Amino acid sequence: MTTRLSRLQAQMKTTGTDLLALAPGAHMRWALGFAPHPDERLCLLLIGPEKAAFVMPALNATDARQHTDLPFHEWVDADGPAQALAAALADIGSDMRKLSLDETMRADHALMLLDALPDAERALAGAEVGALRQIKDATEIAALRDNARIADKAQAAVRAALRPGVTEVEMVQVARDAFAAEGARCEFGIVGFGENSAYPHHHSGARALKAGDVVLVDIGGRKGDHMSDITRMAAFGTPPEGYDEVHAVVDAAVVAALKAARPGVPAHVVDDAARGVINQAGYGAYFTHRTGHGIGTEVHEPPYMTATNPQLLEKGMTFTIEPGIYLPGRFGIRLEEVAVVTADGAEILSGLSRDLHRA
């Protein structure tokens, strides 16, 4: 049994959980180092305080056995999963008063499990897997740092490719190619020219670059199991009137949030710090999202830097700090760092300046 699985079982005792059910996805991959192919067939990792077992579609069993020696309760399409599920539950134990479900589990699979345990108290797996995943060890931080390095190079590649008439989607492809050159996969790319930069989650399209445009580039990729996420700004020629002032406010908000982030501080204090700078400058109405989100094996995971999150930060937590100001019809500015909480503060993983790049 893996060390992480043992840690999960210890955490279950802390939360009083009798059964933790994980679907193929990030939680399972964190616990075991792999996850079977997810589809409509019921596949669950069932973890009890002492034992664990899989409910496994037979067609995936041979491949999955290469990765784990946990017991399998297999089922075939002709029979359906009900008997395998019942056998697996019996294998884990009979006294299941509290059930914790993977938040990403398919609804039909969750209902099948709930029907099998109709009297169990129900919760979500954030208290078990989520609590452990939030604290990154040195190996995970090193992987995140390496991914940040690759993302910096992808940002540089986009900047080098800016030229009159190039389109947003062409710039996204430049980022994809840059990630691929480093053995990584681009997981998302947002490139917004000019007025399109004022849409926080713009869908890049055929808008062509012209003189005077600002360029927002928000990209992230994955090498191995971990992610990157970075946003930087460029200008093609002279930026619009007032741009430099707003850029300075957003950068000051990043600095304030970084200064606020340290062990023992509630997550909302990080959001408060960034938002306070932007409110003081008179742009509060144009900062329309949270200050940041956790990042690790998923690009969005706890902890979240929101105005309402009382969760205390701990050493090893990693999250983005990405305040923004979005002026409709004019331009938007977002500057994003990935930060890791250290013993006495926070450290950013990117080495790329947040200054406006002038192309």
C-alpha positions in Angstrom: 0.0 0.0 0.0 1.4 3.4 -0.9 2.6 5.9 1.7 -0.1 8.4 0.5 -2.8 5.8 0.9 -1.6 5.2 4.4 -1.7 8.9 5.1 -5.2 9.0 3.7 -6.3 6.3 6.1 -4.8 8.2 9.0 -6.7 11.4 7.9 -9.9 9.4 7.7 -9.5 8.5 11.3 -9.1 12.2 12.1 -12.3 13.1 10.2 -14.3 10.0 11.4 -14.8 8.7 7.9 -15.5 5.1 7.4 -15.4 4.9 3.6 -13.7 7.2 1.1 -14.7 6.6 -2.6 -12.5 8.0 -5.3 -13.2 8.0 -9.0 -10.5 8.0 -11.8 -9.1 11.5 -11.7 -6.7 13.8 -9.7 -7.5 12.5 -6.3 -6.9 8.9 -7.3 -3.8 9.8 -9.2 -2.4 11.6 -6.1 -3.2 8.6 -3.9 -1.9 5.8 -6.1 0.3 7.4 -8.8 -2.1 6.4 -11.6 -5.8 6.4 -12.5 -7.6 4.1 -14.9 -9.3 5.5 -18.0 -12.5 7.3 -16.9 -15.7 6.5 -18.8 -19.4 5.6 -18.2 -18.4 2.2 -16.5 -18.3 2.2 -12.8 -14.7 2.4 -11.5 -14.1 3.3 -7.9 -11.3 3.1 -5.4 -12.9 2.3 -2.1 -10.8 3.1 1.0 -11.6 2.1 4.5 -9.6 2.8 7.7 -7.7 -0.5 7.3 -8.4 -1.8 3.8 -8.8 -0.6 0.2 -10.1 -2.2 -2.9 -11.1 -1.4 -6.5 -14.4 -1.9 -8.2 -13.0 -2.3 -11.7 -14.4 -2.9 -15.2 -12.9 -6.1 -16.4 -11.6 -4.6 -19.7 -9.4 -2.2 -17.7 -8.2 -4.7 -15.1 -5.2 -6.1 -16.8 -3.7 -2.7 -17.5 -4.5 -1.4 -14.0 -2.8 -4.4 -12.3 0.5 -3.1 -13.7 0.2 -0.2 -11.3 -1.3 -1.6 -8.1 -1.5 -4.7 -6.0 -4.8 -3.7 -4.4 -7.6 -6.3 -4.6 -10.0 -5.9 -7.6 -13.7 -6.7 -7.7 -14.2 -6.9 -11.5 -17.4 -6.7 -13.5 -18.2 -7.2 -17.1 -20.7 -5.3 -19.3 -23.1 -8.3 -19.5 -23.6 -8.4 -15.7 -23.3 -4.8 -14.6 -21.4 -3.5 -11.6 -23.9 -4.0 -8.7 -22.5 -7.4 -7.6 -18.9 -6.2 -7.8 -19.8 -3.1 -5.8 -21.5 -5.1 -3.1 -18.5 -7.4 -2.9 -16.1 -4.6 -2.6 -18.1 -2.9 0.2 -18.2 -6.2 2.1 -14.4 -6.5 1.6 -13.8 -3.1 3.1 -16.1 -3.5 6.2 -19.7 -3.5 7.4 -19.9 -0.5 9.6 -20.0 2.5 7.3 -21.6 5.4 9.1 -19.8 8.2 7.2 -19.1 8.2 3.5 -16.9 10.7 1.8 -17.2 11.1 -2.0 -14.8 12.3 -4.6 -16.2 15.7 -5.8 -15.5 14.9 -9.4 -17.3 11.6 -9.5 -20.0 11.0 -12.1 -23.5 11.6 -10.7 -24.7 8.2 -11.8 -21.8 6.5 -10.0 -22.3 8.5 -6.9 -26.0 7.6 -6.8 -25.2 3.9 -7.2 -22.9 4.1 -4.2 -25.4 6.2 -2.2 -28.1 3.7 -2.9 -25.9 0.9 -1.6 -25.3 2.8 1.6 -28.6 4.7 2.2 -28.1 5.4 5.9 -24.5 6.7 5.7 -23.7 10.3 6.5 -22.4 11.9 3.4 -19.5 14.3 2.9 -17.0 15.2 0.2 -13.4 14.2 -0.1 -11.9 17.6 0.4 -11.5 16.9 4.1 -9.4 13.8 3.4 -7.6 13.9 0.0 -8.0 17.7 -0.5 -6.4 18.4 2.9 -3.4 16.4 2.1 -3.0 17.5 -1.5 -2.8 21.1 -0.5 0.5 20.7 1.3 3.2 20.1 -1.3 6.4 18.3 -0.5 9.9 19.2 -1.8 9.5 17.0 -4.9 6.2 18.5 -5.8 7.5 22.0 -5.4 10.5 21.2 -7.6 8.1 19.9 -10.2 6.0 23.1 -10.0 9.1 25.2 -10.2 10.2 23.3 -13.4 6.8 23.8 -14.9 7.0 27.6 -14.1 10.4 27.7 -15.9 8.8 26.2 -19.0 5.8 28.6 -18.8 8.3 31.5 -18.7 9.9 30.2 -21.9 6.4 29.9 -23.6 5.7 33.5 -22.6 9.0 34.6 -24.2 8.1 32.7 -27.3 4.8 34.5 -27.7 6.5 37.9 -27.2 9.0 37.1 -29.9 6.3 36.1 -32.4 4.3 39.3 -32.1 4.0 41.1 -35.4 1.4 43.1 -37.3 -1.6 41.0 -38.5 -0.9 37.9 -36.4 -4.1 36.6 -34.7 -4.8 35.6 -31.2 -5.2 31.9 -32.0 -1.9 31.9 -33.9 -0.3 33.2 -30.7 -2.0 30.4 -28.7 -0.4 27.9 -31.1 3.0 29.5 -30.5 2.6 28.9 -26.8 1.5 25.3 -27.5 4.6 24.7 -29.6 6.9 26.2 -26.9 5.5 23.9 -24.3 5.9 20.9 -26.6 9.5 21.8 -27.2 10.1 21.4 -23.5 8.3 18.1 -23.3 5.2 19.7 -21.8 1.6 19.9 -22.9 -0.2 23.2 -23.1 -3.4 22.8 -21.1 -4.9 26.2 -21.8 -4.1 29.4 -23.6 -5.8 32.8 -23.4 -4.4 35.5 -25.7 -6.4 38.7 -25.9 -5.5 41.7 -28.1 -6.6 45.2 -27.4 -10.2 45.5 -26.1 -10.3 41.7 -25.8 -7.9 41.8 -23.0 -10.7 43.2 -20.9 -12.5 39.8 -20.9 -10.9 37.8 -18.0 -11.6 34.5 -19.7 -11.5 35.5 -23.3 -11.9 32.9 -26.0 -9.0 33.7 -28.4 -10.1 34.1 -31.9 -9.3 35.8 -35.2 -8.7 39.3 -33.9 -5.5 40.5 -35.6 -2.8 42.5 -33.8 -2.3 46.1 -34.7 -0.2 49.0 -33.4 -1.3 50.3 -30.0 -2.7 47.0 -28.8 -2.0 45.6 -25.4 -1.6 41.8 -25.3 -2.8 39.7 -22.4 -1.2 36.2 -22.3 -2.5 33.7 -19.8 -1.1 30.2 -20.4 -0.5 27.0 -18.5 1.0 23.6 -19.2 1.8 20.3 -17.7 5.1 18.4 -17.6 4.7 15.2 -15.6 1.9 15.4 -13.1 2.1 19.1 -12.3 0.9 22.4 -13.8 1.9 25.9 -14.6 -0.2 29.1 -14.8 1.2 32.5 -15.6 -0.2 35.8 -17.0 1.8 38.6 -18.4 1.2 41.7 -20.4 2.8 43.1 -23.6 2.2 46.1 -25.8 2.6 46.3 -29.5 3.8 49.8 -30.0 2.6 52.6 -27.6 0.1 51.3 -25.1 -3.3 53.2 -24.7 -3.5 56.3 -22.6 -3.7 55.4 -18.9 -2.3 51.9 -19.3 0.9 52.5 -17.3 -1.0 53.8 -14.3 -3.3 50.8 -14.2 -0.5 48.3 -14.7 1.3 49.8 -11.7 -1.8 49.4 -9.6 -2.2 45.7 -10.5 1.5 45.1 -9.9 1.2 46.8 -6.4 -1.7 44.5 -5.7 0.4 41.4 -6.5 3.2 42.7 -4.2 0.7 43.4 -1.4 -0.8 39.9 -1.7 2.6 38.2 -1.7 3.6 40.2 1.4 0.4 39.1 3.2 0.9 35.4 2.4 2.5 33.4 5.2 1.8 30.5 7.5 -1.1 31.1 9.9 -2.8 33.8 7.9 -6.4 33.2 6.7 -6.6 32.9 2.9 -9.0 35.9 2.7 -6.2 38.2 4.0 -4.3 37.6 0.7 -7.4 38.6 -1.2 -8.0 41.5 1.1 -4.5 42.8 0.5 -4.7 42.7 -3.3 -8.3 44.0 -3.4 -7.4 46.8 -0.9 -4.8 48.2 -3.3 -7.1 48.1 -6.2 -10.0 49.6 -4.3 -7.8 52.4 -2.9 -6.8 53.3 -6.5 -10.5 53.6 -7.5 -10.7 50.4 -9.7 -12.5 48.1 -7.3 -15.5 47.7 -9.6 -13.2 46.4 -12.3 -11.6 43.6 -10.3 -14.2 41.0 -10.9 -12.7 37.7 -9.6 -10.9 36.1 -6.7 -7.2 36.8 -6.2 -6.0 33.3 -6.7 -6.5 29.5 -6.7 -4.5 26.6 -5.5 -2.4 24.8 -8.2 -0.7 21.4 -8.2 -1.8 18.4 -10.2 -4.8 20.4 -11.2 -4.7 24.0 -12.4 -7.6 24.9 -10.1 -7.6 23.2 -6.6 -7.8 24.4 -3.0 -6.9 26.6 -1.3 -8.7 29.5 -2.9 -7.7 33.1 -2.2 -11.2 34.6 -1.9 -12.8 37.3 0.2 -14.7 34.7 2.3 -12.2 31.9 2.8 -11.1 31.6 6.5 -8.7 28.7 5.9 -5.3 29.2 7.4 -2.3 29.1 5.1 0.3 26.5 5.8 3.9 26.0 4.7 3.9 24.1 1.4 0.6 25.4 0.0 0.9 26.6 -3.6 -1.5 29.0 -5.2 -1.7 31.7 -7.8 -1.8 35.4 -7.0 -3.5 37.1 -10.0 -5.3 40.4 -9.4 -6.7 42.1 -12.5 -8.4 45.3 -13.6 -10.6 45.1 -16.7 -11.8 48.3 -18.4 -14.6 47.4 -20.9 -13.9 48.5 -24.4 -10.4 49.6 -23.5 -8.1 47.1 -22.1 -7.6 44.6 -19.2 -4.5 43.8 -17.1 -3.9 40.7 -15.1 -0.5 39.8 -13.6 -0.2 36.2 -12.3 2.4 34.5 -10.2 2.4 31.0 -8.7 3.5 31.3 -5.0 4.5 28.7 -2.5 4.1 29.4 1.3 7.5 29.2 3.0 8.3 29.1 6.8 8.0 32.8 7.1 6.4 34.2 3.9 5.8 33.2 0.3 8.1 32.7 -2.7 7.2 33.0 -6.4 8.2 30.3 -8.8 8.4 32.3 -12.0 11.6 34.2 -13.0 9.9 36.4 -15.6 9.5 40.1 -14.8 5.9 41.4 -14.4 6.9 44.7 -16.2 5.1 45.4 -19.5 6.9 43.9 -22.4 7.1 46.4 -25.3 7.2 44.7 -28.7 
